Amino acid sequence: MPVCPNCSYEYVEGITICPDCGINLVDEKSFVKPEEWTEQNWEVVFTSDLEYEAEMMKDNLEGAGIHSAILSQADRSFPAPGDLSVVKLLVPKKDVQAALNFIEQLKNRPDDQD
């Protein structure tokens, strides 16, 4: 199975580019999963039922130099109204406090006034 060397997602045969990262996939046999990508090294710092909120928060964290990853449990193959999923934003455990502080600052930031 092809694997994205950036986000570590696995794809079915025939897919050659990661739709999330936009980079070429590598063969699973040649892919070495970085130690930092193991689940026990990550912690959830933000959840939402809207994927775009998690994407925006991820972009803000990345802009602040805090690496992050999104875990979406959305089932796009099940068309139904309402929110049936939770989208989680994770950061490496070593960055949890910095991420939480940054998120808190974003939440407490006054709205820009025109």
Secondary structure, DSSP 8 states (H G I E B T S, - for coil): -EE-TTT--B--TT--B-TTT-SB-EETTT----GGGSGGGEEEEEEES-HHHHHHHHHHHHHTT---EEEE---TTS--SS----EEEEEEGGGHHHHHHHHHHHHHS-----
